[in-house]
Amino acid sequence: MLSDKMQVAMNKQINAELHSAYIYLAMAAYFEAENLSGFGNWMRIQAQEELGHAMRFFDFINERLGRVILEPIEAVPAEWDSPLAVFEAAYKHEQKISGLIHDLVNLALEEKDHSTNSFLQWFVDEQVEEEASADAVVQQLRLVGDSGYGLFVLDRELGQRQLGAEAEGE
Ligand code: OFO
């Protein structure tokens, strides 16, 4: 059984993950409007991954006989200055989410809740990947600079991204 404090914090994380999905969908819409459908694809996949993250918390709260409470999702931006600005924002966002996951781990340890701590370790590892994959695109965009051809090639590459099995809730 989850403590009240832990349950509130875990529900907040469902909201944070859904907010992440919302941000990445907004970024997908931006790229699609800019005719960069490969970048848009990358963001759509990312949004689906975030929904998968939210559902992991949803299922875990239920398994621990807690109660899922869904709060309103904060509004997200619609415009960015450039593809680089989008990915810089995504990278910064993932750093923030890593901080939230670490706070949850600290709370689980404080509460001596070893099951929740164990559940959260998947997210600790996942966040390393989340930050690295956003940062990798930031670095590529910096290399590309103002080159339209470079952007075209990168767009084709990001268009290859597919949803991983674990993000589909496996
Ligand atoms: Fe859920 O990892 Fe990104 O936000």
Backbone and ligand atoms as CSV (ligand in chain L), in Angstrom:
chain,resi,resn,atom,element,x,y,z
A,1,MET,N,N,0.856,-1.204,0.000
A,1,MET,CA,C,0.000,0.000,0.000
A,1,MET,C,C,0.891,1.254,0.000
A,2,LEU,N,N,0.522,2.203,-0.830
A,2,LEU,CA,C,1.295,3.452,-0.890
A,2,LEU,C,C,0.904,4.364,0.267
A,3,SER,N,N,1.877,5.087,0.817
A,3,SER,CA,C,1.529,6.092,1.834
A,3,SER,C,C,0.804,7.246,1.117
A,4,ASP,N,N,0.075,8.050,1.876
A,4,ASP,CA,C,-0.642,9.174,1.255
A,4,ASP,C,C,0.330,10.107,0.544
A,5,LYS,N,N,1.444,10.354,1.221
A,5,LYS,CA,C,2.443,11.271,0.665
A,5,LYS,C,C,3.003,10.737,-0.660
A,6,MET,N,N,3.286,9.430,-0.660
A,6,MET,CA,C,3.849,8.804,-1.864
A,6,MET,C,C,2.804,8.807,-2.987
A,7,GLN,N,N,1.561,8.544,-2.621
A,7,GLN,CA,C,0.496,8.507,-3.632
A,7,GLN,C,C,0.318,9.874,-4.306
A,8,VAL,N,N,0.335,10.923,-3.501
A,8,VAL,CA,C,0.203,12.280,-4.067
A,8,VAL,C,C,1.359,12.550,-5.028
A,9,ALA,N,N,2.575,12.193,-4.601
A,9,ALA,CA,C,3.760,12.454,-5.432
A,9,ALA,C,C,3.724,11.635,-6.721
A,10,MET,N,N,3.262,10.387,-6.646
A,10,MET,CA,C,3.212,9.534,-7.842
A,10,MET,C,C,2.137,10.036,-8.812
A,11,ASN,N,N,1.023,10.514,-8.268
A,11,ASN,CA,C,-0.015,11.091,-9.130
A,11,ASN,C,C,0.508,12.351,-9.834
A,12,LYS,N,N,1.307,13.131,-9.101
A,12,LYS,CA,C,1.902,14.333,-9.710
A,12,LYS,C,C,2.799,13.939,-10.880
A,13,GLN,N,N,3.459,12.792,-10.740
A,13,GLN,CA,C,4.349,12.360,-11.818
A,13,GLN,C,C,3.551,11.904,-13.046
A,14,ILE,N,N,2.375,11.314,-12.824
A,14,ILE,CA,C,1.523,10.990,-13.987
A,14,ILE,C,C,1.255,12.285,-14.745
A,15,ASN,N,N,0.919,13.333,-13.994
A,15,ASN,CA,C,0.627,14.615,-14.637
A,15,ASN,C,C,1.856,15.146,-15.384
A,16,ALA,N,N,3.031,15.008,-14.766
A,16,ALA,CA,C,4.264,15.505,-15.410
A,16,ALA,C,C,4.547,14.739,-16.704
A,17,GLU,N,N,4.289,13.434,-16.698
A,17,GLU,CA,C,4.544,12.626,-17.903
A,17,GLU,C,C,3.528,12.962,-19.002
A,18,LEU,N,N,2.283,13.195,-18.612
A,18,LEU,CA,C,1.276,13.584,-19.607
A,18,LEU,C,C,1.582,14.981,-20.151
A,19,HIS,N,N,2.082,15.838,-19.270
A,19,HIS,CA,C,2.500,17.176,-19.711
A,19,HIS,C,C,3.655,17.062,-20.711
A,20,SER,N,N,4.564,16.139,-20.441
A,20,SER,CA,C,5.672,15.907,-21.395
A,20,SER,C,C,5.105,15.484,-22.746
A,21,ALA,N,N,4.142,14.562,-22.722
A,21,ALA,CA,C,3.536,14.104,-23.983
A,21,ALA,C,C,2.924,15.285,-24.734
A,22,TYR,N,N,2.296,16.157,-23.985
A,22,TYR,CA,C,1.628,17.331,-24.561
A,22,TYR,C,C,2.654,18.284,-25.200
A,23,ILE,N,N,3.767,18.478,-24.493
A,23,ILE,CA,C,4.851,19.330,-25.024
A,23,ILE,C,C,5.376,18.750,-26.339
A,24,TYR,N,N,5.624,17.432,-26.344
A,24,TYR,CA,C,6.206,16.832,-27.554
A,24,TYR,C,C,5.195,16.815,-28.706
A,25,LEU,N,N,3.932,16.711,-28.391
A,25,LEU,CA,C,2.926,16.798,-29.453
A,25,LEU,C,C,2.892,18.210,-30.035
A,26,ALA,N,N,3.040,19.219,-29.168
A,26,ALA,CA,C,3.086,20.610,-29.641
A,26,ALA,C,C,4.311,20.805,-30.535
A,27,MET,N,N,5.414,20.171,-30.149
A,27,MET,CA,C,6.636,20.269,-30.961
A,27,MET,C,C,6.437,19.550,-32.302
A,28,ALA,N,N,5.727,18.414,-32.275
A,28,ALA,CA,C,5.429,17.688,-33.523
A,28,ALA,C,C,4.587,18.578,-34.441
A,29,ALA,N,N,3.618,19.267,-33.864
A,29,ALA,CA,C,2.742,20.144,-34.666
A,29,ALA,C,C,3.564,21.281,-35.287
A,30,TYR,N,N,4.494,21.831,-34.497
A,30,TYR,CA,C,5.374,22.903,-35.007
A,30,TYR,C,C,6.169,22.396,-36.217
A,31,PHE,N,N,6.786,21.212,-36.063
A,31,PHE,CA,C,7.615,20.697,-37.157
A,31,PHE,C,C,6.765,20.379,-38.388
A,32,GLU,N,N,5.582,19.857,-38.161
A,32,GLU,CA,C,4.745,19.540,-39.315
A,32,GLU,C,C,4.353,20.819,-40.056
A,33,ALA,N,N,4.088,21.879,-39.306
A,33,ALA,CA,C,3.761,23.167,-39.934
A,33,ALA,C,C,4.965,23.735,-40.690
A,34,GLU,N,N,6.171,23.352,-40.254
A,34,GLU,CA,C,7.401,23.830,-40.918
A,34,GLU,C,C,7.846,22.893,-42.048
A,35,ASN,N,N,7.017,21.923,-42.383
A,35,ASN,CA,C,7.344,20.929,-43.420
A,35,ASN,C,C,8.580,20.097,-43.099
A,36,LEU,N,N,8.772,19.845,-41.800
A,36,LEU,CA,C,9.880,18.972,-41.374
A,36,LEU,C,C,9.246,17.727,-40.749
A,37,SER,N,N,8.722,16.872,-41.617
A,37,SER,CA,C,7.918,15.754,-41.102
A,37,SER,C,C,8.755,14.697,-40.385
A,38,GLY,N,N,10.067,14.612,-40.716
A,38,GLY,CA,C,10.933,13.664,-40.007
A,38,GLY,C,C,11.111,14.096,-38.550
A,39,PHE,N,N,11.358,15.382,-38.353
A,39,PHE,CA,C,11.450,15.923,-36.984
A,39,PHE,C,C,10.106,15.711,-36.277
A,40,GLY,N,N,9.032,15.931,-37.038
A,40,GLY,CA,C,7.690,15.749,-36.473
A,40,GLY,C,C,7.483,14.309,-36.027
A,41,ASN,N,N,7.974,13.369,-36.841
A,41,ASN,CA,C,7.856,11.954,-36.485
A,41,ASN,C,C,8.586,11.661,-35.177
A,42,TRP,N,N,9.800,12.185,-35.043
A,42,TRP,CA,C,10.595,11.974,-33.828
A,42,TRP,C,C,9.798,12.440,-32.606
A,43,MET,N,N,9.164,13.598,-32.740
A,43,MET,CA,C,8.401,14.162,-31.619
A,43,MET,C,C,7.125,13.361,-31.328
A,44,ARG,N,N,6.478,12.865,-32.375
A,44,ARG,CA,C,5.280,12.032,-32.155
A,44,ARG,C,C,5.639,10.769,-31.388
A,45,ILE,N,N,6.757,10.158,-31.769
A,45,ILE,CA,C,7.198,8.941,-31.080
A,45,ILE,C,C,7.508,9.274,-29.621
A,46,GLN,N,N,8.152,10.425,-29.437
A,46,GLN,CA,C,8.500,10.839,-28.069
A,46,GLN,C,C,7.225,11.031,-27.235
A,47,ALA,N,N,6.219,11.629,-27.840
A,47,ALA,CA,C,4.946,11.834,-27.127
A,47,ALA,C,C,4.344,10.480,-26.729
A,48,GLN,N,N,4.434,9.500,-27.626
A,48,GLN,CA,C,3.888,8.169,-27.306
A,48,GLN,C,C,4.675,7.516,-26.170
A,49,GLU,N,N,5.996,7.732,-26.185
A,49,GLU,CA,C,6.817,7.197,-25.089
A,49,GLU,C,C,6.385,7.789,-23.761
A,50,GLU,N,N,6.098,9.094,-23.780
A,50,GLU,CA,C,5.688,9.763,-22.534
A,50,GLU,C,C,4.352,9.227,-22.023
A,51,LEU,N,N,3.467,8.927,-22.957
A,51,LEU,CA,C,2.189,8.343,-22.549
A,51,LEU,C,C,2.464,6.975,-21.896
A,52,GLY,N,N,3.395,6.227,-22.468
A,52,GLY,CA,C,3.798,4.943,-21.881
A,52,GLY,C,C,4.351,5.124,-20.466
A,53,HIS,N,N,5.142,6.198,-20.267
A,53,HIS,CA,C,5.681,6.471,-18.925
A,53,HIS,C,C,4.542,6.755,-17.947
A,54,ALA,N,N,3.595,7.597,-18.387
A,54,ALA,CA,C,2.453,7.929,-17.515
A,54,ALA,C,C,1.711,6.650,-17.134
A,55,MET,N,N,1.539,5.741,-18.099
A,55,MET,CA,C,0.782,4.520,-17.836
A,55,MET,C,C,1.515,3.577,-16.884
A,56,ARG,N,N,2.839,3.620,-16.910
A,56,ARG,CA,C,3.582,2.810,-15.931
A,56,ARG,C,C,3.239,3.271,-14.508
A,57,PHE,N,N,3.200,4.598,-14.314
A,57,PHE,CA,C,2.828,5.120,-12.993
A,57,PHE,C,C,1.368,4.777,-12.668
A,58,PHE,N,N,0.519,4.942,-13.657
A,58,PHE,CA,C,-0.918,4.644,-13.493
A,58,PHE,C,C,-1.104,3.203,-13.005
A,59,ASP,N,N,-0.449,2.267,-13.714
A,59,ASP,CA,C,-0.595,0.847,-13.362
A,59,ASP,C,C,0.008,0.535,-11.994
A,60,PHE,N,N,1.151,1.167,-11.714
A,60,PHE,CA,C,1.814,0.878,-10.441
A,60,PHE,C,C,0.963,1.357,-9.260
A,61,ILE,N,N,0.396,2.556,-9.376
A,61,ILE,CA,C,-0.459,3.075,-8.292
A,61,ILE,C,C,-1.625,2.110,-8.064
A,62,ASN,N,N,-2.238,1.643,-9.143
A,62,ASN,CA,C,-3.356,0.692,-9.009
A,62,ASN,C,C,-2.911,-0.626,-8.374
A,63,GLU,N,N,-1.765,-1.126,-8.824
A,63,GLU,CA,C,-1.262,-2.392,-8.262
A,63,GLU,C,C,-1.010,-2.290,-6.759
A,64,ARG,N,N,-0.584,-1.117,-6.328
A,64,ARG,CA,C,-0.307,-0.913,-4.901
A,64,ARG,C,C,-1.568,-0.493,-4.152
A,65,LEU,N,N,-2.709,-0.675,-4.758
A,65,LEU,CA,C,-4.014,-0.379,-4.164
A,65,LEU,C,C,-4.184,1.097,-3.815
A,66,GLY,N,N,-3.514,1.935,-4.615
A,66,GLY,CA,C,-3.667,3.383,-4.449
A,66,GLY,C,C,-4.788,3.875,-5.351
A,67,ARG,N,N,-4.913,5.174,-5.418
A,67,ARG,CA,C,-5.975,5.770,-6.238
A,67,ARG,C,C,-5.345,6.757,-7.198
A,68,VAL,N,N,-5.600,6.546,-8.504
A,68,VAL,CA,C,-5.099,7.474,-9.515
A,68,VAL,C,C,-6.018,8.692,-9.569
A,69,ILE,N,N,-5.408,9.873,-9.462
A,69,ILE,CA,C,-6.177,11.124,-9.576
A,69,ILE,C,C,-5.550,11.922,-10.721
A,70,LEU,N,N,-6.352,12.234,-11.733
A,70,LEU,CA,C,-5.833,12.973,-12.888
A,70,LEU,C,C,-6.165,14.456,-12.760
A,71,GLU,N,N,-5.114,15.262,-12.735
A,71,GLU,CA,C,-5.266,16.722,-12.604
A,71,GLU,C,C,-5.197,17.367,-13.990
A,72,PRO,N,N,-5.599,18.654,-14.107
A,72,PRO,CA,C,-5.489,19.333,-15.413
A,72,PRO,C,C,-4.032,19.395,-15.886
A,73,ILE,N,N,-3.881,19.393,-17.199
A,73,ILE,CA,C,-2.532,19.456,-17.786
A,73,ILE,C,C,-2.230,20.903,-18.190
A,74,GLU,N,N,-1.078,21.378,-17.724
A,74,GLU,CA,C,-0.655,22.753,-17.998
A,74,GLU,C,C,-0.519,23.007,-19.509
A,75,ALA,N,N,-0.863,24.220,-19.915
A,75,ALA,CA,C,-0.758,24.583,-21.345
A,75,ALA,C,C,0.700,24.557,-21.801
A,76,VAL,N,N,0.893,24.358,-23.097
A,76,VAL,CA,C,2.254,24.267,-23.652
A,76,VAL,C,C,2.415,25.297,-24.775
A,77,PRO,N,N,3.670,25.671,-25.103
A,77,PRO,CA,C,3.869,26.643,-26.193
A,77,PRO,C,C,3.480,26.058,-27.550
A,78,ALA,N,N,3.283,26.948,-28.523
A,78,ALA,CA,C,2.965,26.491,-29.890
A,78,ALA,C,C,4.098,26.835,-30.853
A,79,GLU,N,N,4.911,27.820,-30.486
A,79,GLU,CA,C,5.937,28.307,-31.419
A,79,GLU,C,C,7.321,28.283,-30.793
A,80,TRP,N,N,8.306,28.029,-31.633
A,80,TRP,CA,C,9.719,28.125,-31.245
A,80,TRP,C,C,10.436,28.869,-32.360
A,81,ASP,N,N,11.661,29.346,-32.051
A,81,ASP,CA,C,12.391,30.143,-33.048
A,81,ASP,C,C,13.034,29.315,-34.143
A,82,SER,N,N,13.368,28.070,-33.838
A,82,SER,CA,C,14.108,27.243,-34.806
A,82,SER,C,C,14.074,25.793,-34.338
A,83,PRO,N,N,14.424,24.841,-35.231
A,83,PRO,CA,C,14.531,23.445,-34.788
A,83,PRO,C,C,15.504,23.298,-33.617
A,84,LEU,N,N,16.600,24.067,-33.657
A,84,LEU,CA,C,17.562,23.979,-32.559
A,84,LEU,C,C,16.916,24.418,-31.237
A,85,ALA,N,N,16.140,25.508,-31.294
A,85,ALA,CA,C,15.471,25.993,-30.072
A,85,ALA,C,C,14.513,24.934,-29.528
A,86,VAL,N,N,13.860,24.186,-30.414
A,86,VAL,CA,C,12.935,23.129,-29.966
A,86,VAL,C,C,13.710,22.052,-29.214
A,87,PHE,N,N,14.790,21.583,-29.809
A,87,PHE,CA,C,15.523,20.480,-29.166
A,87,PHE,C,C,16.267,20.932,-27.909
A,88,GLU,N,N,16.688,22.194,-27.885
A,88,GLU,CA,C,17.286,22.699,-26.640
A,88,GLU,C,C,16.238,22.696,-25.533
A,89,ALA,N,N,15.002,23.090,-25.886
A,89,ALA,CA,C,13.909,23.091,-24.897
A,89,ALA,C,C,13.602,21.653,-24.453
A,90,ALA,N,N,13.645,20.710,-25.405
A,90,ALA,CA,C,13.365,19.307,-25.063
A,90,ALA,C,C,14.437,18.776,-24.104
A,91,TYR,N,N,15.682,19.112,-24.379
A,91,TYR,CA,C,16.779,18.648,-23.518
A,91,TYR,C,C,16.634,19.220,-22.099
A,92,LYS,N,N,16.333,20.523,-22.029
A,92,LYS,CA,C,16.142,21.175,-20.730
A,92,LYS,C,C,14.968,20.536,-19.984
A,93,HIS,N,N,13.914,20.240,-20.740
A,93,HIS,CA,C,12.743,19.615,-20.128
A,93,HIS,C,C,13.101,18.246,-19.535
A,94,GLU,N,N,13.877,17.476,-20.269
A,94,GLU,CA,C,14.246,16.143,-19.756
A,94,GLU,C,C,15.123,16.243,-18.512
A,95,GLN,N,N,15.961,17.283,-18.451
A,95,GLN,CA,C,16.766,17.469,-17.227
A,95,GLN,C,C,15.844,17.727,-16.040
A,96,LYS,N,N,14.793,18.510,-16.284
A,96,LYS,CA,C,13.822,18.803,-15.219
A,96,LYS,C,C,13.116,17.515,-14.779
A,97,ILE,N,N,12.722,16.691,-15.758
A,97,ILE,CA,C,12.028,15.439,-15.425
A,97,ILE,C,C,12.956,14.504,-14.642
A,98,SER,N,N,14.240,14.474,-15.003
A,98,SER,CA,C,15.182,13.648,-14.237
A,98,SER,C,C,15.190,14.089,-12.774
A,99,GLY,N,N,15.169,15.415,-12.569
A,99,GLY,CA,C,15.143,15.943,-11.206
A,99,GLY,C,C,13.904,15.473,-10.455
A,100,LEU,N,N,12.757,15.453,-11.133
A,100,LEU,CA,C,11.509,15.002,-10.482
A,100,LEU,C,C,11.603,13.522,-10.101
A,101,ILE,N,N,12.189,12.718,-10.998
A,101,ILE,CA,C,12.333,11.284,-10.705
A,101,ILE,C,C,13.269,11.102,-9.494
A,102,HIS,N,N,14.340,11.866,-9.457
A,102,HIS,CA,C,15.266,11.749,-8.323
A,102,HIS,C,C,14.583,12.172,-7.015
A,103,ASP,N,N,13.733,13.188,-7.091
A,103,ASP,CA,C,12.987,13.599,-5.885
A,103,ASP,C,C,12.072,12.466,-5.410
A,104,LEU,N,N,11.453,11.756,-6.380
A,104,LEU,CA,C,10.576,10.632,-6.005
A,104,LEU,C,C,11.375,9.519,-5.338
A,105,VAL,N,N,12.564,9.249,-5.870
A,105,VAL,CA,C,13.415,8.221,-5.263
A,105,VAL,C,C,13.755,8.636,-3.827
A,106,ASN,N,N,14.110,9.900,-3.645
A,106,ASN,CA,C,14.443,10.378,-2.296
A,106,ASN,C,C,13.260,10.201,-1.348
A,107,LEU,N,N,12.058,10.503,-1.846
A,107,LEU,CA,C,10.863,10.352,-1.006
A,107,LEU,C,C,10.625,8.873,-0.670
A,108,ALA,N,N,10.775,7.999,-1.680
A,108,ALA,CA,C,10.565,6.560,-1.436
A,108,ALA,C,C,11.550,6.056,-0.371
A,109,LEU,N,N,12.774,6.537,-0.420
A,109,LEU,CA,C,13.763,6.102,0.570
A,109,LEU,C,C,13.407,6.621,1.955
A,110,GLU,N,N,12.980,7.887,1.984
A,110,GLU,CA,C,12.546,8.495,3.257
A,110,GLU,C,C,11.401,7.689,3.883
A,111,GLU,N,N,10.466,7.263,3.001
A,111,GLU,CA,C,9.278,6.533,3.464
A,111,GLU,C,C,9.564,5.045,3.683
A,112,LYS,N,N,10.800,4.646,3.446
A,112,LYS,CA,C,11.205,3.224,3.518
A,112,LYS,C,C,10.299,2.356,2.632
A,113,ASP,N,N,9.946,2.910,1.470
A,113,ASP,CA,C,9.070,2.216,0.519
A,113,ASP,C,C,9.952,1.582,-0.562
A,114,HIS,N,N,10.396,0.359,-0.280
A,114,HIS,CA,C,11.371,-0.282,-1.182
A,114,HIS,C,C,10.753,-0.703,-2.504
A,115,SER,N,N,9.473,-1.039,-2.507
A,115,SER,CA,C,8.824,-1.429,-3.771
A,115,SER,C,C,8.789,-0.250,-4.733
A,116,THR,N,N,8.403,0.921,-4.202
A,116,THR,CA,C,8.351,2.099,-5.079
A,116,THR,C,C,9.752,2.484,-5.525
A,117,ASN,N,N,10.709,2.367,-4.619
A,117,ASN,CA,C,12.089,2.668,-4.985
A,117,ASN,C,C,12.536,1.763,-6.136
A,118,SER,N,N,12.210,0.484,-6.043
A,118,SER,CA,C,12.602,-0.471,-7.086
A,118,SER,C,C,11.909,-0.120,-8.415
A,119,PHE,N,N,10.623,0.193,-8.347
A,119,PHE,CA,C,9.869,0.594,-9.544
A,119,PHE,C,C,10.517,1.816,-10.210
A,120,LEU,N,N,10.957,2.763,-9.386
A,120,LEU,CA,C,11.492,4.016,-9.920
A,120,LEU,C,C,12.851,3.864,-10.599
A,121,GLN,N,N,13.564,2.771,-10.273
A,121,GLN,CA,C,14.907,2.623,-10.853
A,121,GLN,C,C,14.860,2.527,-12.379
A,122,TRP,N,N,13.774,1.946,-12.921
A,122,TRP,CA,C,13.642,1.904,-14.391
A,122,TRP,C,C,13.664,3.329,-14.957
A,123,PHE,N,N,12.996,4.248,-14.237
A,123,PHE,CA,C,12.929,5.637,-14.701
A,123,PHE,C,C,14.272,6.357,-14.527
A,124,VAL,N,N,14.997,5.998,-13.480
A,124,VAL,CA,C,16.324,6.612,-13.288
A,124,VAL,C,C,17.176,6.312,-14.527
A,125,ASP,N,N,17.155,5.039,-14.961
A,125,ASP,CA,C,17.941,4.646,-16.144
A,125,ASP,C,C,17.376,5.261,-17.418
A,126,GLU,N,N,16.059,5.256,-17.526
A,126,GLU,CA,C,15.403,5.789,-18.721
A,126,GLU,C,C,15.747,7.266,-18.917
A,127,GLN,N,N,15.837,8.018,-17.821
A,127,GLN,CA,C,16.123,9.442,-17.952
A,127,GLN,C,C,17.519,9.701,-18.513
A,128,VAL,N,N,18.452,8.784,-18.250
A,128,VAL,CA,C,19.801,8.951,-18.820
A,128,VAL,C,C,19.664,8.930,-20.347
A,129,GLU,N,N,18.864,7.971,-20.826
A,129,GLU,CA,C,18.624,7.836,-22.265
A,129,GLU,C,C,17.833,9.022,-22.825
A,130,GLU,N,N,16.828,9.461,-22.079
A,130,GLU,CA,C,15.979,10.574,-22.529
A,130,GLU,C,C,16.818,11.845,-22.731
A,131,GLU,N,N,17.687,12.122,-21.765
A,131,GLU,CA,C,18.538,13.313,-21.891
A,131,GLU,C,C,19.509,13.139,-23.055
A,132,ALA,N,N,20.116,11.949,-23.158
A,132,ALA,CA,C,21.121,11.715,-24.201
A,132,ALA,C,C,20.508,11.810,-25.595
A,133,SER,N,N,19.282,11.296,-25.782
A,133,SER,CA,C,18.731,11.310,-27.139
A,133,SER,C,C,18.335,12.729,-27.565
A,134,ALA,N,N,17.842,13.550,-26.631
A,134,ALA,CA,C,17.532,14.950,-26.991
A,134,ALA,C,C,18.834,15.712,-27.251
A,135,ASP,N,N,19.831,15.481,-26.390
A,135,ASP,CA,C,21.106,16.190,-26.559
A,135,ASP,C,C,21.790,15.798,-27.871
A,136,ALA,N,N,21.660,14.533,-28.298
A,136,ALA,CA,C,22.293,14.090,-29.547
A,136,ALA,C,C,21.759,14.919,-30.723
A,137,VAL,N,N,20.454,15.200,-30.721
A,137,VAL,CA,C,19.890,15.976,-31.830
A,137,VAL,C,C,20.330,17.444,-31.719
A,138,VAL,N,N,20.438,17.952,-30.481
A,138,VAL,CA,C,20.950,19.326,-30.294
A,138,VAL,C,C,22.336,19.430,-30.942
A,139,GLN,N,N,23.187,18.448,-30.662
A,139,GLN,CA,C,24.564,18.494,-31.197
A,139,GLN,C,C,24.557,18.419,-32.719
A,140,GLN,N,N,23.686,17.554,-33.275
A,140,GLN,CA,C,23.615,17.436,-34.735
A,140,GLN,C,C,23.139,18.742,-35.366
A,141,LEU,N,N,22.154,19.374,-34.728
A,141,LEU,CA,C,21.632,20.636,-35.271
A,141,LEU,C,C,22.685,21.741,-35.198
A,142,ARG,N,N,23.515,21.698,-34.168
A,142,ARG,CA,C,24.586,22.704,-34.080
A,142,ARG,C,C,25.584,22.503,-35.209
A,143,LEU,N,N,25.872,21.246,-35.535
A,143,LEU,CA,C,26.799,20.948,-36.628
A,143,LEU,C,C,26.224,21.411,-37.967
A,144,VAL,N,N,24.942,21.174,-38.152
A,144,VAL,CA,C,24.264,21.518,-39.402
A,144,VAL,C,C,24.222,23.033,-39.612
A,145,GLY,N,N,24.075,23.782,-38.524
A,145,GLY,CA,C,24.037,25.256,-38.612
A,145,GLY,C,C,22.954,25.728,-39.557
A,146,ASP,N,N,23.340,26.572,-40.522
A,146,ASP,CA,C,22.355,27.150,-41.444
A,146,ASP,C,C,22.175,26.337,-42.722
A,147,SER,N,N,22.782,25.163,-42.782
A,147,SER,CA,C,22.718,24.387,-44.023
A,147,SER,C,C,21.345,23.763,-44.253
A,148,GLY,N,N,20.680,24.198,-45.303
A,148,GLY,CA,C,19.374,23.624,-45.659
A,148,GLY,C,C,19.522,22.155,-46.009
A,149,TYR,N,N,20.622,21.813,-46.688
A,149,TYR,CA,C,20.830,20.416,-47.075
A,149,TYR,C,C,21.029,19.551,-45.817
A,150,GLY,N,N,21.797,20.087,-44.861
A,150,GLY,CA,C,22.026,19.359,-43.605
A,150,GLY,C,C,20.707,19.100,-42.881
A,151,LEU,N,N,19.860,20.098,-42.869
A,151,LEU,CA,C,18.559,19.970,-42.200
A,151,LEU,C,C,17.704,18.909,-42.914
A,152,PHE,N,N,17.774,18.917,-44.238
A,152,PHE,CA,C,17.035,17.950,-45.055
A,152,PHE,C,C,17.476,16.515,-44.727
A,153,VAL,N,N,18.790,16.316,-44.630
A,153,VAL,CA,C,19.329,14.974,-44.338
A,153,VAL,C,C,18.924,14.544,-42.926
A,154,LEU,N,N,19.042,15.477,-41.973
A,154,LEU,CA,C,18.687,15.156,-40.590
A,154,LEU,C,C,17.188,14.845,-40.470
A,155,ASP,N,N,16.384,15.585,-41.215
A,155,ASP,CA,C,14.941,15.338,-41.200
A,155,ASP,C,C,14.646,13.914,-41.675
A,156,ARG,N,N,15.349,13.474,-42.700
A,156,ARG,CA,C,15.124,12.100,-43.203
A,156,ARG,C,C,15.549,11.083,-42.163
A,157,GLU,N,N,16.653,11.385,-41.487
A,157,GLU,CA,C,17.153,10.448,-40.470
A,157,GLU,C,C,16.168,10.332,-39.295
A,158,LEU,N,N,15.682,11.476,-38.820
A,158,LEU,CA,C,14.774,11.445,-37.662
A,158,LEU,C,C,13.419,10.832,-38.032
A,159,GLY,N,N,13.133,10.847,-39.315
A,159,GLY,CA,C,11.898,10.218,-39.804
A,159,GLY,C,C,11.914,8.704,-39.666
A,160,GLN,N,N,13.112,8.133,-39.424
A,160,GLN,CA,C,13.238,6.669,-39.282
A,160,GLN,C,C,12.889,6.184,-37.876
A,161,ARG,N,N,12.798,7.112,-36.924
A,161,ARG,CA,C,12.591,6.679,-35.532
A,161,ARG,C,C,11.275,5.905,-35.390
A,162,GLN,N,N,11.356,4.788,-34.663
A,162,GLN,CA,C,10.149,3.992,-34.404
A,162,GLN,C,C,9.964,3.813,-32.904
A,163,LEU,N,N,8.735,3.499,-32.531
A,163,LEU,CA,C,8.440,3.314,-31.111
A,163,LEU,C,C,9.092,2.027,-30.610
A,164,GLY,N,N,9.866,2.130,-29.511
A,164,GLY,CA,C,10.505,0.947,-28.930
A,164,GLY,C,C,9.470,0.083,-28.226
A,165,ALA,N,N,9.735,-1.237,-28.133
A,165,ALA,CA,C,8.778,-2.170,-27.516
A,165,ALA,C,C,8.475,-1.798,-26.071
A,166,GLU,N,N,9.515,-1.350,-25.338
A,166,GLU,CA,C,9.307,-1.078,-23.915
A,166,GLU,C,C,8.405,0.139,-23.716
A,167,ALA,N,N,8.406,1.056,-24.718
A,167,ALA,CA,C,7.551,2.235,-24.612
A,167,ALA,C,C,6.087,1.886,-24.863
A,168,GLU,N,N,5.864,0.738,-25.491
A,168,GLU,CA,C,4.489,0.335,-25.750
A,168,GLU,C,C,3.908,-0.407,-24.542
A,169,GLY,N,N,4.673,-0.389,-23.458
A,169,GLY,CA,C,4.169,-0.979,-22.215
A,169,GLY,C,C,4.592,-2.427,-22.034
A,170,GLU,N,N,5.621,-2.848,-22.829
A,170,GLU,CA,C,6.104,-4.240,-22.691
A,170,GLU,C,C,6.924,-4.372,-21.434
L,1,OFO,FE1,FE,9.073,10.588,-19.341
L,1,OFO,O1,O,10.737,10.961,-19.896
L,1,OFO,FE2,FE,10.677,12.380,-21.000
L,1,OFO,O2,O,9.750,13.555,-20.036
